[in-house]
Amino acid sequence: MDIIRGGPASKPGPDDWFTGEVRLQEIAHGEPPSRLRALRVQFTPGARTAWHSHPVGQVLHVTEGAGRVQSRGGAVEEIAAGDVVRTPPGEWHWHGAGPQSAMTHLALQEADDHGSTTSWDRHVSDEEYLAGS
């Protein structure tokens, strides 16, 4: 058993993966045979991921604030604290804070057989992000 008092330090989200200010805190990086990866992700208002997909899918649990999610080809959906978002394997999507609200979520995913958890694509445009506002 390992106890990490206060949790691991957070770090800025890479510019290639995010628009706006985002902080990442890796909560779990399972040792084999576990493939679990868990992150606490904090978004400032307007911050969001780039389009991406997960080879084994993803579960988000919103812990604070309000935000937005969208699957490629679908509508922008509003999410809030307490909501759970399940994304199936290979589905292209993005998620982030609302225009006027910060958001924090836990992101849970598994690595594939090659150790990959995420495939990244282009940034979400302001027009895509604000659709439906």
C-alpha positions as CSV (number, residue, x, y, z in Angstrom):
1,M,0.0,0.0,0.0
2,D,1.2,3.5,-0.9
3,I,-0.2,6.7,0.7
4,I,0.7,9.9,-1.0
5,R,-0.1,12.6,1.5
6,G,-1.8,15.6,0.0
7,G,-1.7,13.9,-3.4
8,P,0.8,14.4,-6.2
9,A,1.6,17.9,-7.4
10,S,-0.3,19.3,-10.3
11,K,1.3,20.6,-13.5
12,P,0.1,22.7,-16.4
13,G,-1.7,20.9,-19.2
14,P,0.4,20.8,-22.5
15,D,-0.5,23.5,-25.0
16,D,-0.8,20.8,-27.7
17,W,-3.7,19.2,-25.8
18,F,-5.5,22.2,-24.3
19,T,-6.8,25.7,-25.0
20,G,-6.7,28.0,-22.0
21,E,-5.3,27.3,-18.5
22,V,-5.6,23.7,-17.3
23,R,-3.9,21.9,-14.4
24,L,-3.3,18.1,-14.3
25,Q,-2.8,16.0,-11.2
26,E,-2.1,12.4,-11.9
27,I,-3.9,10.4,-9.2
28,A,-3.2,6.9,-10.4
29,H,-0.9,5.3,-12.9
30,G,-1.4,1.6,-12.3
31,E,1.5,-0.8,-12.2
32,P,1.1,-3.8,-14.6
33,P,-1.1,-5.8,-14.8
34,S,-3.2,-2.7,-14.0
35,R,-3.8,-0.3,-17.0
36,L,-5.7,2.3,-15.0
37,R,-4.9,6.0,-15.4
38,A,-6.7,8.6,-13.3
39,L,-6.3,12.4,-13.4
40,R,-7.8,15.3,-11.6
41,V,-8.2,18.0,-14.2
42,Q,-8.9,21.7,-13.4
43,F,-10.1,24.0,-16.2
44,T,-10.4,27.8,-15.9
45,P,-13.4,29.4,-17.6
46,G,-13.3,28.8,-21.4
47,A,-10.5,26.2,-21.1
48,R,-10.9,22.9,-22.9
49,T,-9.3,19.9,-24.4
50,A,-8.4,19.4,-28.0
51,W,-10.4,16.8,-30.0
52,H,-9.3,13.4,-28.8
53,S,-10.3,9.8,-28.4
54,H,-9.4,6.9,-26.0
55,P,-8.7,3.4,-27.3
56,V,-10.4,1.8,-24.3
57,G,-12.9,4.6,-23.5
58,Q,-13.1,7.1,-20.7
59,V,-15.2,8.0,-17.7
60,L,-15.4,11.6,-16.4
61,H,-16.8,12.6,-13.1
62,V,-17.4,16.3,-12.6
63,T,-16.5,17.3,-9.1
64,E,-16.8,21.1,-9.2
65,G,-18.2,23.8,-11.4
66,A,-19.9,23.5,-14.8
67,G,-18.6,22.7,-18.3
68,R,-19.3,21.4,-21.7
69,V,-18.7,18.2,-23.7
70,Q,-19.2,17.3,-27.3
71,S,-18.8,14.1,-29.4
72,R,-17.8,14.6,-33.0
73,G,-21.0,15.2,-35.0
74,G,-23.1,15.7,-31.9
75,A,-24.4,18.7,-30.0
76,V,-22.5,20.6,-27.3
77,E,-23.9,19.4,-24.0
78,E,-23.7,21.2,-20.6
79,I,-22.4,19.3,-17.6
80,A,-22.2,20.1,-13.9
81,A,-20.9,18.9,-10.6
82,G,-22.1,15.3,-9.9
83,D,-22.5,14.4,-13.6
84,V,-20.7,11.4,-15.1
85,V,-19.8,11.3,-18.8
86,R,-19.0,7.9,-20.4
87,T,-17.2,8.0,-23.7
88,P,-16.9,4.7,-25.6
89,P,-13.6,3.4,-27.1
90,G,-12.6,5.4,-30.2
91,E,-15.2,8.2,-30.0
92,W,-13.7,11.6,-30.9
93,H,-14.8,14.2,-28.3
94,W,-13.7,17.2,-26.2
95,H,-14.6,18.6,-22.8
96,G,-13.8,21.6,-20.7
97,A,-15.1,24.4,-18.5
98,G,-18.1,26.6,-19.4
99,P,-17.5,30.1,-20.7
100,Q,-18.2,31.7,-17.3
101,S,-17.4,28.8,-15.0
102,A,-14.4,26.9,-13.9
103,M,-14.7,23.1,-13.8
104,T,-12.9,20.2,-12.2
105,H,-13.3,16.6,-13.2
106,L,-11.7,13.2,-12.5
107,A,-10.7,11.5,-15.8
108,L,-10.5,7.7,-15.7
109,Q,-9.2,5.6,-18.6
110,E,-7.2,2.5,-19.3
111,A,-4.1,2.2,-21.4
112,D,-4.3,-0.1,-24.4
113,D,-1.9,-3.0,-25.0
114,H,0.8,-0.5,-26.2
115,G,0.5,1.8,-23.1
116,S,-1.5,4.5,-25.0
117,T,-4.5,6.1,-23.3
118,T,-5.3,9.0,-25.7
119,S,-5.0,10.0,-29.4
120,W,-5.0,13.8,-29.9
121,D,-6.3,15.8,-32.8
122,R,-6.7,19.5,-33.5
123,H,-7.8,22.2,-31.1
124,V,-11.5,23.0,-30.7
125,S,-12.3,26.3,-32.4
126,D,-14.1,29.1,-30.6
127,E,-17.1,28.6,-33.0
128,E,-17.3,24.9,-32.0
129,Y,-16.9,25.6,-28.3
130,L,-19.6,28.4,-28.3
131,A,-22.1,26.5,-30.5
132,G,-25.5,26.4,-28.9
133,S,-24.7,29.3,-26.5
